[in-house]
Amino acid sequence: MILSGGLFAFVVLLALILDGLFGEPDWIWARLPHPVVLFGKAISLFEKTFNRPRTQSAFSGRALGGLSMLPLVGVGAVGGTLVQILLMSMGVIGWIIIALLASTLLAQKSLHDHVKRVEEDLAAGDLEQARYSVSMIVGRDTTKLDGSGVARAAIESLAENYSDGIVAPLFWLVLFGLPGLICYKIINTGDSMIGHRNERYRYFGWAAARLDDVLNLVPARLTMLLLLFSPLRLLVVREGQSQPWERFFADARRHRSPNAGWPEGAMARRLDIALSGPRYYGGELVDEPFVNDTGRRAIGARDVHAALCLYVRASVVQFAIVAIIALIAIFPGQ
């Protein structure tokens, strides 16, 4: 169901403002289950019921994984549409509630706060605490990371989650309203939980991972543009010009993900640092190529701070773009 007009613009703007100001208040989510937690429980139930990695063939594992995602996405689409229709019938109060619900599925403030903790731990010289803090936002093993590895993991997570935790949800909210946002978050949660290339999820999580790749194709590249071309000056010594544009695009395509390389590459280029590269998963070293491999590899708290500055400034540009679109929608022809 596609929204239109000034009220739609009002909903998007208000959702961004609410999430930017309040994030995910503990006093609410300590008493109520977060929507993403509910999505996760449903996905976990289907996975435990139908995933048999030791006995299933590749075809049956992928088929059952896809069929498991289908009812979840269907319920999200139908439920989101019914809720939206009901709230729209309530007038302005209903639109405000839609914005409030949408804000719970964005992650502007929470992402900033998580990465800020890593910066503070590194600045204090507490490597063990920094490893713990970054383990909250990455899937790799963090016990073997040095200071540069922790900083690199935090900046990569910031870039990638800016795309799939903020730009992508906003993109699908703009296109299809609340049901579009809910369906995206269900698929993205599925990818986060079962979209791993390990023995347990290699086949069952295939559908969730591929759906997530498709839904993030456009948002990842929009995020790249926001990070690359934000007109606001960064507070760093120099801005990254360490490789020609041909290398930048080649690096983005070499990334293990068809989407994450674009925002990570943009972040690496602006800060003149190398991101990605080898890391440990499940105790095994995975030899990933570096993004912007001629950039600095010895990085720390200052670089995490610079990444957060860029993230905030890109978010301001994003908000300004939405606000301009809102003004055009509210005052057409003026």
MOMOLIN-V591985 format. One line per field, one symbol per residue. phi: phi as a letter, one per 20 degrees, with the letter a starting at -180 (. if undefined). burial: 1 if it has 9 or more other C-alpha atoms within 8 Angstrom, else 0. A space follows every 50 residues. Layout:
# MOMOLIN-V591985
phi->???
burial->???
This chain:
# MOMOLIN-V591985
phi->.eebnffgffffffffffffedldgffeffdcffgfffgffffffffffd ecfedefgfffffffffffgfffffffffffffffffffenggffffgff ffffddbffffgffffffgffffemeffffffffffcceffdfefeffff fffffffffffffedcffgfgffffcmgfffffffffffgffeceeedff dgefegffffffgffdgfgffffgffffdgfeffecfbefcebfffffff fffeffdfcfffffffffffelcecmnfbdclndfdeeffelfeffdeca gfffffffffgffffffgffffffffffffcfme
burial->00100111111111110111001100001000000101110110011000 10100100001111110110011011111110010111010001111111 11111111111101111111111001100111111011011100101101 11111111111111111111111111111111111111111001110000 11111111101110111011111111110100000000110110001110 11101001111111111111111111111110000001111100100011 1111111111101100111001101111110000
